[in-house]
Amino acid sequence: MLRIGMLTSGGDCQALNAAMRGVVKGLTAKSADVEIYGFKDGYKGLIYSNFSMLTSKDFSGILTVGGTILGTSRQPFKLMREPDKDGLDKVAAMKHTYHKLNLDCLVVLGGNGTHKTANLLREEGLNVITLPKTIDNDLWGTDMTFGFQSAVDIATNTIDCIHTTATSHSRVFIVEIMGHRVGWVALHAGIAGGADIILLPEIPYDLDVISEAIENRTKAGKHFTIIAVAEGAISKEDAKLSKKEYKEKLKKRKYPSIAYELAEQIQKKTDQEVRITVPGHMQRGGTPCPYDRVLSTRFGAAAAELILNKEYGYMVGIQNGEIVKVPLSEVAGKLKTVDPDSQIIKEAKLTGISFGNK
Ligand code: F6P
């Protein structure tokens, strides 16, 4: 008898259900004797022993369904070692639930923070296997996370729609794309959607360079400019501040997000009309694209194989097209950011895209 616990943690994304389905299909194809415990709302379910027993039927018909059938929540890693409001030791509680249910392995689907806690549980002696989910594609150790391509599709579609209306008006359009710490979605959707300017957290921007790029387009007879800006894009001045100083500054920011701040500054500097579009959580919604369905199914099947071989303490990932297992100890706490000197940035610049820097 195999007893598997499963949870999805952090912000959701497309293909979480597809990945869990892959795990369960992979396990039940080889062993009829599998019990699955689905924890509700991520680590919260493990801490407070909130779970339901699931069968393979529960994972049927969910390949194309967005969201997560288990629910999810954000449980910050930095608070994991701190007692909850009733004084409960969260780590001890998670271990207790795991042992009470006599689990063979815990399958965790999540992003960066989730992986830190998964590694903590591994260090505490639990058998853990993880799958890399996030639209941000910022997990170290895998070329691709599931959710990313689906989000890029939606963000690209947003820019495509803006493009058609942009041709009718002489305006600057700003599309704000998800990604606080990394700009992978903004970079890919920006290139795919033909944005003229792409602003990423990894490449601090200079407002003068942005204005110059807009004015150069106007001089060249192009009457609109599309800017794809990642949520976490930062000016070269703000990039010089310490993390603490910048956080304080953001708290006092009068704008709801970067797009609004930029809009006001660009309007002042260029005297052009500016419009803002924020697709927001739409980028994490809807059905997973075919690429994500394939990737998450492969990840799920590979995770099942590791479990059946009793190989624990790994994240399943993909490197150069091959499915790989990466030790959790290597993944935890590392961020995969966009390298400003990478080929893709150079190529984008060659096609005339401005990244708001010199
Ligand atoms: O990490 C995924 C992500 O969608 C980020 O791109 C975004 O900045 C953040 O989550 C939004 O978080 P929340 O859903 O908690 O508002």
Residues whose N, C-alpha, C, O or C-beta is under 5 A from the ligand:
A	BS01	F6P	G11 D136 M178 G179 H180
